[in-house]
Amino acid sequence: MNTVTPIVIIGGGAGGLELAAKLGRKHGPDKVYLVDKDTDHIWKPSLHEVAAGTLDIHREGLSYFMLARDCHFTFILGALEGLDREKKVIHVAAAQNEAGQTLFPARTIAYGTLVIAVGSKSNFFNTPGAAEHAITLDATAQAEHFRMQLLHALTQHQGTAAVDTTAEPVRIAIVGGGATGVELAAELTEAVASLHFYGANTFTPERHLSITLIEGADRILAALPPELSARATQLLHDRGITVRTGVRVTEVQANQLVDQNGECYAADLCVWAAGIQAPVFLTTLGLETNRIHQLVVNERLETVDPSIYAMGDCAQAPWVGEDAYLPARAQVAHQQANYLRRVLDAKIKGQSHTAPFTYKDYGSLVAVGHSKGVGSLMGVLSGKSWFVEGLVARMMYMSLHLMHHAAVLGVLRTFSLALGRLLLKRSAPRIKLH
Ligand SMILES: Cc1cc2nc3c(=O)[nH]c(=O)nc-3n(C[C@H](O)[C@H](O)[C@H](O)COP(=O)(O)OP(=O)(O)OC[C@H]3O[C@@H](n4cnc5c(N)ncnc54)[C@H](O)[C@@H]3O)c2cc1C
């Protein structure tokens, strides 16, 4: 019988999976458990590519069962649905397949230390109609749903446009001019342009597709330096994307959006990428949460219960040295995973690790299509920020994804995987058509 009470990590995303892989390799499957509601891991910042069809989830996704074997942790499939802090157990819901058949029953799992890393989802800010009519990119299923909707809309449009040359283009409205919205808009124009090569000979994005990016602030990428926003706006204009700033969407209807002044924006498809919130079930665990349901943690990422930590998008953590909280970014989740690895390593050895988590901001990179990007990099020694753009910025952006894979799979396997994908690109269509 297993008498060890393990470290249980809930959520195998950008942060949780890296933590489980690093701890698992060192301490083994009896001491490290990972719980996730899904069977496959995908690096969330690539979901806009899944939505545009330029990245195939069936090739890109990594099976948690495979990762558990390779990285020596125990994987438990199912969603966290309850916590008993007195008994130190969690309740995991039954896991079902798409047909509703039960794969695993509901389970109760004892923990010694719990790490909650369940990420975030879109925040509709109570906008009427948004939950009903807008699509979000919170998870693979939604990104795939958008991709299929887009393919259907484009196929239908092609039929109509063949007999009616005055037919309106397919209109896509993206609400939220942060990194997600900007990256999706650019990726979509390039992906749709590729359709031309795969049978849709009469198709040209300029005539058949119209994308409007809507942002409430007075510039897109408002959290980044103004120079970067200006350059990204220019790159989007070059791709024929309409950028509207200072526009607050107050209602989403089936085929249009309405703003604060009552102006309407026609939209066959609407994507909502304007702000995040943590999953609401976190407010039921008896731990302190904030306005957007994030678990409140101290500078050591501890919740009010010192045996429960939270990290990544689902945590409100202080930014040590700044009068702010840490932003919801993959870079933060990655650094927190490294920090918690050291804390939990020490805990397993019976030592204490009291140093706070300090975040190093290395800057931000935003992909603007396949071959372009913009970004600001922080000079670690000088503290100054440097503007980068073009292919260099795009390559650096891609390297972030590779670094995540390397942290999980190791350098050699990441290299083989990257090489395999590069070769496959030469034999597969640029976008996923099925
Ligand atoms: C389209 C898009 C583009 C982005 N681009 C960038 C970018 O360029 N740079 C950047 O820094 N950040 C970017 N982000 C943000 C970045 O993805 C997140 O900050 C990061 O993934 C947070 O990591 P995490 O580990 O906290 O959560 P996630 O990576 O979201 O992982 C959460 C995990 O928890 C699991 N889970 C959820 N609920 C439960 C439950 N009840 N029980 C069990 N498991 C559960 C999920 O299945 C998932 O595996 C982007 C996000 C999106 C959506």
The ligand as an SDF file (V2000), in Angstrom:
LIG
                    3D

 53 58  0  0  0  0  0  0  0  0999 V2000
   -4.7660   32.5500  -27.4360 C   0  0  0  0  0  0  0  0  0  0  0  0
   -3.8610   32.8960  -26.2830 C   0  0  0  0  0  0  0  0  0  0  0  0
   -2.6120   33.4590  -26.5360 C   0  0  0  0  0  0  0  0  0  0  0  0
   -1.7580   33.7540  -25.4690 C   0  0  0  0  0  0  0  0  0  0  0  0
   -0.5300   34.2760  -25.7660 N   0  0  0  0  0  0  0  0  0  0  0  0
    0.3480   34.5030  -24.7640 C   0  0  0  0  0  0  0  0  0  0  0  0
    1.6510   34.9780  -25.0430 C   0  0  0  0  0  0  0  0  0  0  0  0
    2.0010   35.2310  -26.1980 O   0  0  0  0  0  0  0  0  0  0  0  0
    2.5140   35.1650  -24.0030 N   0  0  0  0  0  0  0  0  0  0  0  0
    2.1530   34.8970  -22.7000 C   0  0  0  0  0  0  0  0  0  0  0  0
    2.9680   35.0680  -21.7770 O   0  0  0  0  0  0  0  0  0  0  0  0
    0.9220   34.4440  -22.4030 N   0  0  0  0  0  0  0  0  0  0  0  0
    0.0100   34.2480  -23.4060 C   0  0  0  0  0  0  0  0  0  0  0  0
   -1.2450   33.7770  -23.0920 N   0  0  0  0  0  0  0  0  0  0  0  0
   -1.5840   33.5510  -21.6730 C   0  0  0  0  0  0  0  0  0  0  0  0
   -1.0120   32.2060  -21.2020 C   0  0  0  0  0  0  0  0  0  0  0  0
   -1.5000   31.1870  -22.0210 O   0  0  0  0  0  0  0  0  0  0  0  0
   -1.3910   31.9480  -19.7490 C   0  0  0  0  0  0  0  0  0  0  0  0
   -0.9480   33.0190  -18.9510 O   0  0  0  0  0  0  0  0  0  0  0  0
   -0.7870   30.6490  -19.2350 C   0  0  0  0  0  0  0  0  0  0  0  0
   -1.1890   29.5430  -20.0100 O   0  0  0  0  0  0  0  0  0  0  0  0
   -1.1890   30.4180  -17.7770 C   0  0  0  0  0  0  0  0  0  0  0  0
   -0.6840   29.1850  -17.3600 O   0  0  0  0  0  0  0  0  0  0  0  0
   -1.4400   28.3650  -16.2170 P   0  0  0  0  0  0  0  0  0  0  0  0
   -0.5760   27.1830  -15.9160 O   0  0  0  0  0  0  0  0  0  0  0  0
   -1.8060   29.2790  -15.0930 O   0  0  0  0  0  0  0  0  0  0  0  0
   -2.8230   27.9250  -16.8580 O   0  0  0  0  0  0  0  0  0  0  0  0
   -3.1490   27.1310  -18.2000 P   0  0  0  0  0  0  0  0  0  0  0  0
   -1.9890   27.0570  -19.0850 O   0  0  0  0  0  0  0  0  0  0  0  0
   -4.4000   27.7500  -18.7100 O   0  0  0  0  0  0  0  0  0  0  0  0
   -3.4790   25.6650  -17.6760 O   0  0  0  0  0  0  0  0  0  0  0  0
   -4.5740   25.3810  -16.8250 C   0  0  0  0  0  0  0  0  0  0  0  0
   -4.7780   23.8790  -16.7990 C   0  0  0  0  0  0  0  0  0  0  0  0
   -5.7250   23.5740  -15.7790 O   0  0  0  0  0  0  0  0  0  0  0  0
   -6.6360   22.6000  -16.2450 C   0  0  0  0  0  0  0  0  0  0  0  0
   -7.8810   22.7340  -15.4560 N   0  0  0  0  0  0  0  0  0  0  0  0
   -8.7480   23.7660  -15.4880 C   0  0  0  0  0  0  0  0  0  0  0  0
   -9.7520   23.5440  -14.6070 N   0  0  0  0  0  0  0  0  0  0  0  0
   -9.4910   22.3490  -14.0190 C   0  0  0  0  0  0  0  0  0  0  0  0
  -10.1560   21.5900  -13.0230 C   0  0  0  0  0  0  0  0  0  0  0  0
  -11.2890   21.9740  -12.4270 N   0  0  0  0  0  0  0  0  0  0  0  0
   -9.6120   20.4060  -12.6510 N   0  0  0  0  0  0  0  0  0  0  0  0
   -8.4720   19.9510  -13.2530 C   0  0  0  0  0  0  0  0  0  0  0  0
   -7.8010   20.6410  -14.1900 N   0  0  0  0  0  0  0  0  0  0  0  0
   -8.2990   21.8240  -14.5630 C   0  0  0  0  0  0  0  0  0  0  0  0
   -6.7780   22.9150  -17.7230 C   0  0  0  0  0  0  0  0  0  0  0  0
   -7.2430   21.7920  -18.4630 O   0  0  0  0  0  0  0  0  0  0  0  0
   -5.3530   23.3130  -18.0970 C   0  0  0  0  0  0  0  0  0  0  0  0
   -4.5870   22.2010  -18.5080 O   0  0  0  0  0  0  0  0  0  0  0  0
   -2.1450   33.4930  -24.1320 C   0  0  0  0  0  0  0  0  0  0  0  0
   -3.4100   32.9330  -23.8750 C   0  0  0  0  0  0  0  0  0  0  0  0
   -4.2610   32.6490  -24.9340 C   0  0  0  0  0  0  0  0  0  0  0  0
   -5.6120   32.0390  -24.6320 C   0  0  0  0  0  0  0  0  0  0  0  0
  1  2  1  0
  2  3  1  0
  2 52  2  0
  3  4  2  0
  4  5  1  0
  4 50  1  0
  5  6  2  0
  6  7  1  0
  6 13  1  0
  7  8  2  0
  7  9  1  0
  9 10  1  0
 10 11  2  0
 10 12  1  0
 12 13  2  0
 13 14  1  0
 14 15  1  0
 14 50  1  0
 15 16  1  0
 16 17  1  0
 16 18  1  0
 18 19  1  0
 18 20  1  0
 20 21  1  0
 20 22  1  0
 22 23  1  0
 23 24  1  0
 24 25  2  0
 24 26  1  0
 24 27  1  0
 27 28  1  0
 28 29  2  0
 28 30  1  0
 28 31  1  0
 31 32  1  0
 32 33  1  0
 33 34  1  0
 33 48  1  0
 34 35  1  0
 35 36  1  0
 35 46  1  0
 36 37  1  0
 36 45  1  0
 37 38  2  0
 38 39  1  0
 39 40  1  0
 39 45  2  0
 40 41  1  0
 40 42  2  0
 42 43  1  0
 43 44  2  0
 44 45  1  0
 46 47  1  0
 46 48  1  0
 48 49  1  0
 50 51  2  0
 51 52  1  0
 52 53  1  0
M  END
$$$$
